Amino acid sequence: MIKKLRRKIITISTVLLMAVLIVVLVYTYHSTRYGLDEATMEALQTAAAELVPPNRPGRTELSKPCFSLRLSSNGELIAMGSDYYDLDDPDYLMGLLTQAQSRGTESGYLKQESLRFLRREEGRGMAVYVFTDVSSEMQTLSRLNLTCGLLAVVGLAVFFLLSVLLARWTVRPVEQAWEQQRQFVADASHELKTPLTVILTNAELLTSEEYDATSKNQFATSILTMSRQMRGLVEELLDQARVDNGRAQVEHRPLDYSKLVSDAVLPFEPVYFEAGKLLECQVEPGITVSGSVDHLRRVVEILLDNGCKYSAAGAVVQLRLQRHGRGCLLCVSSPGQPMTAQQCRDIFKRFYRVDTARAMNRSYGLGLSIAQGIVEQHRGKIWAESQNGINQFYVNLPL
C-alpha cells in the first residue's frame, strides 16, 4: 500500500510540475514570436510609408533593412530599398514579387527566402510590396525552441527526482503510522497471548479430576491473577486509544498543580516503603496550570510508578516541581539501569521495554506513551535523560 501511494504521489507531482513547465515554455515561445512578428510588421509599415510613392528607383536608408517592389503602369519592375540588399537582379526580384502576389494576402512569409512582406495599395489598382529579411528572427526562434526542448527534458528529470524525494518525505509519516499500527497490533496480540494461554491451561486443569482441591484452588488463583492482568492491559489499551484519537475527556480549567502533585505522591509513599525505597518530594507551592485534574494526576502516577518499578534496590527517588521560565517543570529522577540517548527517545513508544524486567512486573510498555499523549494535549513537553546512572523524566507545562 505504501509503495502504491508513493508511486501515485510521484506520478501526480511529476505530471503537475511538467504541465506547469510546459505552459511556461509554450507561453515564453509564443510571446517571443508574437513580439518579433509585431516588431517586423511595424518595421514593414514604417518602410512602406518611406518607400511609397518613390520618385525614382534607387536605395533608401531605413531603420530596418527593407526593400519594396512594384510594377509601373507600363509593366516595368521598380525596386527601392536599403543597401543591405542586392537589387540588381531583376529576374530574382520579379520571382519574389510573383510569389508575394500569388499569396493574395496583405502580409505573408516566404520561407525559402526568409523574407516577410507587406502589401500596400497605391491606387488605380496598383500595389507595392515591401520586404524585410527575418532570418535572424527565425534563428532566434529556432534557438529558443531548442532551449525550451532541453529545458523540458532536464525539467522532467529534475522534477522526477524532486517528486521521488517529495513522495518519500510525504509518505514517511503515513509509513511510520502504518508500521506503528502493525507493531501495535502485533505487540498487543503478544501481550494478550501469554495470559490467555495461562488462563486456558489452568482452566483445563481445573476441570480435570486428577487434582485435589488444593491444586484446583491454585489453578483458580492463577486464572484470577491472569484475568486481572488482562483487564489492566485492556484498560491501558483503551486509554492509549482514547489519547491517540483525541477523545480523552480533557477539560482545560485552572488548577493548583502543586496540590495535585502533592496529593498524587501520598498513595505512593507506602508503595515505596514496602519496596524498600525512599521517595523524596520538593514541590514549589502556588503553581497553577490549565488542564484536566484526572489526566495530569495520571501523568504523575505513571512517572512515580515507573520510578518505583525500575529504580535500583534501596534507591532514593526524587520528585521536584518548580517554576521554569514561563512554565513549570516536573522532574522524577531515580538511580537505575542507564539508558542511551536512543533509548530515552524510544521509551515513549508503545510496548517498548528497555529490558525484559518490565514484563515481570505487570508493565505493558504503554504508560509513558499515554503520559506523552496527555502532556501534548496540554501543550506541554515530556522527555527523558540518563546521566551517571540517574534516569530523569521531565514534564514541562505552561503556567
NORVENJO-V43056 format. One record per pair of residues at least 24 apart in sequence whose C-alpha atoms are under 10 Angstrom apart, sorted by the first residue. I is the first residue (numbers start at 0). J is the second residue. D is the distance in whole Angstrom. If there is no record, write none. Layout:
i/j/d
I/J/D
I/J/D
This chain:
i/j/d
0/174/9
0/177/10
1/167/10
1/170/7
1/171/9
1/173/8
1/174/7
1/177/9
2/166/10
2/167/10
2/170/9
2/174/10
4/166/8
4/169/10
4/170/8
4/173/10
4/174/10
5/162/9
5/163/8
5/164/10
5/165/9
5/166/5
5/167/7
5/168/10
5/169/8
5/170/7
5/171/10
6/162/9
6/163/8
6/166/8
6/167/10
7/166/9
8/162/7
8/163/8
8/165/8
8/166/6
8/167/9
8/169/9
8/170/9
9/158/9
9/159/7
9/160/9
9/161/9
9/162/5
9/163/6
9/164/9
9/165/8
9/166/6
9/167/9
10/159/8
10/162/8
10/163/9
10/166/10
11/162/9
12/158/8
12/159/8
12/161/9
12/162/6
12/163/9
12/165/9
12/166/9
13/154/10
13/155/7
13/156/9
13/157/9
13/158/6
13/159/6
13/160/9
13/161/8
13/162/6
13/163/9
14/155/9
14/158/9
14/159/9
14/162/10
15/158/10
16/154/9
16/155/8
16/158/7
16/159/9
16/161/10
16/162/9
17/151/8
17/152/10
17/154/7
17/155/6
17/156/10
17/158/7
17/159/9
20/147/10
20/150/9
20/151/7
20/154/8
20/155/9
20/158/10
21/147/9
21/148/10
21/150/9
21/151/7
21/154/10
23/147/10
24/143/9
24/144/9
24/146/9
24/147/6
24/148/9
24/150/8
24/151/8
25/144/9
25/147/8
27/143/9
27/144/10
27/147/9
28/140/7
28/141/10
28/143/7
28/144/7
28/146/10
28/147/8
29/140/9
31/136/10
31/139/9
31/140/8
31/143/9
32/136/8
32/137/9
32/139/9
32/140/7
32/143/10
35/133/9
35/136/7
35/137/9
35/139/9
35/140/9
36/115/9
36/133/9
36/136/9
39/63/9
39/115/8
39/116/9
39/117/10
39/131/8
39/132/9
39/133/8
39/136/9
40/106/9
40/115/8
40/116/8
40/117/8
40/131/9
42/129/10
42/130/10
42/131/8
43/67/10
43/106/10
43/115/9
43/116/7
43/117/6
43/118/9
43/128/10
43/129/6
43/130/7
43/131/7
44/116/10
44/117/7
44/118/9
44/119/9
44/129/8
45/129/10
46/80/9
46/81/10
46/117/10
46/129/7
46/130/9
46/131/9
47/117/8
47/118/9
47/119/7
47/127/8
47/128/8
47/129/6
47/130/9
48/119/9
48/129/10
49/80/10
50/78/10
50/79/7
50/80/7
50/127/9
50/128/10
50/129/8
51/79/9
51/119/9
51/120/10
51/121/8
51/126/10
51/127/8
51/128/10
51/129/9
52/121/8
52/127/9
53/77/9
53/78/9
53/79/8
55/79/8
56/80/9
57/81/9
57/82/9
57/86/9
58/82/6
58/83/9
58/84/9
58/85/10
58/86/9
63/131/8
63/132/9
64/130/9
64/131/6
64/132/7
64/133/10
65/114/10
65/115/10
65/116/9
65/129/7
65/130/6
65/131/5
65/132/7
66/116/10
66/128/8
66/129/6
66/130/5
66/131/7
66/132/9
67/92/10
67/96/9
67/116/9
67/117/9
67/118/10
67/127/7
67/128/5
67/129/4
67/130/6
67/131/9
68/92/8
68/93/8
68/95/9
68/96/7
68/118/10
68/126/9
68/127/6
68/128/5
68/129/6
68/130/8
69/93/9
69/96/8
69/118/10
69/121/10
69/125/8
69/126/7
69/127/5
69/128/6
69/129/9
70/96/9
70/125/8
70/126/8
70/127/8
70/128/10
71/125/8
71/126/10
71/127/10
72/123/10
72/124/10
72/125/8
77/127/9
78/127/10
78/128/10
78/129/10
79/129/9
80/129/9
80/130/9
80/131/10
81/131/10
83/132/10
84/131/9
84/132/9
95/128/10
95/130/9
96/127/9
96/128/7
96/129/10
96/130/10
99/128/8
99/129/10
99/130/9
100/126/10
100/128/9
106/130/10
108/132/10
108/133/9
109/133/10
110/134/9
110/137/10
113/137/8
179/348/9
179/349/8
180/349/10
182/349/9
182/350/9
183/236/10
183/348/10
183/349/7
183/350/8
186/349/9
186/350/7
186/351/9
186/363/9
186/364/10
187/232/9
187/233/9
187/236/8
187/349/10
187/350/8
187/363/9
190/228/10
190/229/9
190/232/8
190/233/10
190/350/9
190/358/9
190/363/8
191/225/10
191/228/9
191/229/7
191/230/10
191/232/8
191/233/9
192/229/10
193/225/9
193/229/9
194/221/10
194/222/9
194/224/9
194/225/5
194/226/7
194/227/10
194/228/7
194/229/7
195/222/9
195/225/8
195/226/8
195/229/8
196/225/9
197/221/8
197/222/7
197/224/10
197/225/7
197/226/10
198/222/5
198/223/8
198/224/9
198/225/7
198/226/7
228/361/7
228/362/10
228/363/10
229/361/10
231/361/8
231/362/10
231/363/9
232/361/9
232/362/9
232/363/7
232/364/10
232/365/9
235/363/8
235/364/10
235/365/7
235/366/8
235/369/8
236/349/10
236/363/9
236/365/8
236/366/10
236/369/9
238/365/9
238/366/9
238/369/7
238/372/10
239/349/9
239/365/7
239/366/9
239/368/7
239/369/6
239/370/9
239/372/8
239/373/10
240/369/9
241/369/9
241/372/10
242/368/9
242/369/7
242/370/9
242/371/9
242/372/6
242/373/7
242/375/10
242/376/8
243/368/10
243/369/9
243/372/7
243/373/9
244/372/10
245/372/9
245/373/9
245/376/8
247/294/9
247/372/10
247/373/8
247/376/9
248/291/8
248/293/9
248/294/9
249/290/7
249/291/5
249/292/9
249/293/9
249/294/7
249/295/10
249/373/8
249/376/8
249/377/8
250/289/9
250/290/6
250/291/5
250/292/8
250/293/9
250/294/9
250/377/10
251/288/9
251/289/5
251/290/4
251/291/6
251/292/9
251/376/10
251/377/8
252/288/8
252/289/5
252/290/5
252/291/7
252/292/9
253/287/7
253/288/6
253/289/4
253/290/7
253/291/9
253/292/9
253/398/9
254/285/10
254/286/9
254/287/6
254/288/6
254/289/6
254/290/7
254/291/8
254/292/7
255/284/9
255/285/7
255/286/6
255/287/5
255/288/7
255/289/9
255/292/9
256/282/10
256/283/10
256/284/9
256/285/8
256/286/6
256/287/5
256/288/6
256/289/9
256/290/9
256/292/8
256/295/9
256/296/9
256/320/9
256/327/9
256/398/9
257/281/10
257/282/6
257/283/7
257/284/5
257/285/6
257/286/5
257/287/7
257/288/9
257/320/7
257/321/9
257/327/10
258/282/9
258/283/10
258/284/8
258/285/8
258/286/8
258/287/9
259/286/10
259/287/10
259/292/7
259/293/9
259/295/8
259/296/7
259/299/9
260/295/9
260/296/7
260/298/10
260/299/7
260/300/9
260/318/9
260/319/10
260/320/8
260/329/9
261/296/10
261/299/10
261/318/10
261/320/10
262/296/9
263/295/10
263/296/6
263/297/9
263/298/10
263/299/7
263/300/7
263/303/9
264/296/10
264/299/8
264/300/8
264/303/8
264/318/9
266/300/9
267/300/8
267/303/7
267/304/8
267/307/9
268/303/10
270/304/9
270/307/8
271/303/9
271/304/9
271/306/9
271/307/6
271/308/9
271/313/9
271/314/10
271/315/9
271/316/9
272/307/10
272/313/10
274/307/8
274/308/9
274/312/8
274/313/8
274/314/10
275/307/10
275/312/7
275/313/5
275/314/8
275/315/10
276/306/10
276/307/8
276/310/9
276/311/9
276/312/7
276/313/5
276/314/5
276/315/6
276/316/8
277/307/9
277/313/7
277/314/6
277/315/5
277/316/6
277/317/8
278/303/9
278/306/9
278/307/9
278/314/9
278/315/6
278/316/5
278/317/6
278/318/8
278/331/10
278/333/10
279/315/7
279/316/6
279/317/5
279/318/6
279/319/8
279/331/10
280/316/9
280/317/6
280/318/5
280/319/6
280/320/8
280/331/9
281/317/8
281/318/6
281/319/5
281/320/6
281/321/8
281/329/10
281/330/10
282/318/8
282/319/6
282/320/5
282/321/7
282/322/10
282/329/9
283/319/8
283/320/6
283/321/5
283/322/8
283/327/10
284/320/9
284/321/8
284/322/10
285/321/10
285/322/10
286/320/9
286/321/8
286/322/7
286/326/9
286/327/8
286/398/7
287/322/10
287/326/9
287/327/9
287/397/9
287/398/6
288/326/8
288/327/8
288/377/9
288/396/7
288/397/7
288/398/5
289/377/8
289/378/10
289/396/9
289/397/8
289/398/7
290/373/10
290/374/10
290/376/9
290/377/6
290/378/10
290/396/10
291/373/9
291/377/9
294/369/10
294/370/9
294/373/7
294/374/9
294/376/10
294/377/10
295/370/9
295/373/7
295/374/8
295/377/9
296/370/10
297/366/9
297/369/9
297/370/7
297/373/9
298/366/8
298/367/8
298/369/8
298/370/5
298/371/8
298/372/10
298/373/7
298/374/8
298/394/9
299/329/9
299/330/10
299/331/9
299/370/9
299/394/9
300/366/9
300/370/9
301/365/10
301/366/6
301/367/7
301/368/10
301/369/9
301/370/7
302/330/9
302/331/7
302/332/9
302/366/8
302/367/8
302/370/8
302/391/10
302/392/7
302/393/9
302/394/10
303/331/7
303/332/9
303/333/10
303/392/10
304/362/10
304/366/9
305/331/9
305/333/9
305/357/10
305/362/9
305/366/8
305/367/9
305/392/10
306/331/7
306/332/7
306/333/6
306/334/9
306/335/9
306/390/9
306/391/9
306/392/9
307/333/8
308/335/10
308/356/9
308/357/8
308/360/8
308/361/10
308/362/9
309/333/8
309/334/9
309/335/6
309/336/8
309/354/10
309/356/8
309/357/8
309/360/10
309/390/10
310/334/5
310/335/5
310/336/8
310/389/9
310/390/9
311/335/5
311/336/8
311/388/10
316/389/10
316/390/10
316/391/10
317/391/9
318/391/10
318/392/10
319/393/10
320/393/10
320/394/9
320/395/10
321/395/10
322/395/9
322/396/10
322/397/10
322/398/8
323/395/8
323/396/9
323/397/9
323/398/9
324/397/9
324/398/9
325/395/10
325/396/9
325/397/6
325/398/6
326/379/9
326/395/7
326/396/5
326/397/4
326/398/5
327/379/10
327/394/8
327/395/6
327/396/6
327/397/6
327/398/6
328/379/10
328/380/10
328/381/10
328/393/7
328/394/6
328/395/5
328/396/7
328/397/9
328/398/10
329/381/9
329/392/8
329/393/6
329/394/5
329/395/6
329/396/8
330/381/10
330/382/10
330/383/9
330/391/7
330/392/6
330/393/5
330/394/7
330/395/9
331/383/10
331/390/8
331/391/6
331/392/5
331/393/7
331/394/9
332/383/10
332/384/9
332/385/9
332/389/7
332/390/6
332/391/4
332/392/6
332/393/9
333/385/10
333/388/9
333/389/6
333/390/5
333/391/7
333/392/9
334/385/9
334/386/10
334/387/9
334/388/6
334/389/4
334/390/6
334/391/9
335/385/9
335/387/10
335/388/6
335/389/6
335/390/7
335/391/10
336/385/9
336/387/10
336/388/6
336/389/8
336/390/8
337/384/9
337/385/6
337/386/7
337/387/8
337/388/5
337/389/7
337/390/7
338/383/9
338/384/8
338/385/6
338/386/8
338/387/10
338/388/8
338/389/9
338/390/7
339/384/9
339/385/7
339/386/9
340/383/9
340/384/7
340/385/8
340/386/10
342/383/9
342/384/9
342/385/9
343/382/7
343/383/5
343/384/6
343/385/7
343/390/9
343/391/10
343/392/9
344/382/7
344/383/7
344/384/9
345/383/10
346/382/9
346/383/8
347/371/7
347/372/10
347/381/9
347/382/8
347/383/9
367/392/10
370/394/9
